[in-house]
Amino acid sequence: MKKIRYKNFDEVLRALEKMEKYSFKLIGDWDGYQHVMHCANSIQYSTTGYPTGKPYLLQETLGKTAFYLFKSSGALSHNTNAFTPGDEPIPKNGLQSGIDNYRSQIIRFLDWDLPLCPHPFFGTLSKNNFIRFHAMHFANHFEQFEF
């Protein structure tokens, strides 16, 4: 499977448009709604707080190192069928409502001017690094879509 590398929300928005316009098949157990909502929830959690997190020392050492390795490679890799730790499982649902929510979360995040909450593994990230993380995170999930 080819790695998808996104650096910003503009690239993510183009992928969302592709989901709306074209038929696709999914790899794995999740439906499109679950993938998109999982990513939208992650954007929301960066402003409201993630349900759980790794210890601070781990975030600021191993977590920071991992983030910068992913960032330098341009791609994130993780289990794309795993719910956010501490979060409720996302039910299967209609894709369009997930896409609409994702777009709303992007706007909300870009307008956010208060401190951001630490990522549960990568720790404290700047707004630009969070944008990069969210774009790479979405790209990793988008790899499960075959058009």
Secondary structure, DSSP 8 states (H G I E B T S, - for coil): -------SHHHHHHHHHHHHHS--EE-SS--HHHHHHHHHHHHHHHHH--S----HHHIIIIIHHHHHHHHHHT-----TT---TTS-------HHHHHHHHHHHHHHHHH--S----BTTTBS--HHHHHHHHHHHHHHHHTTEE-
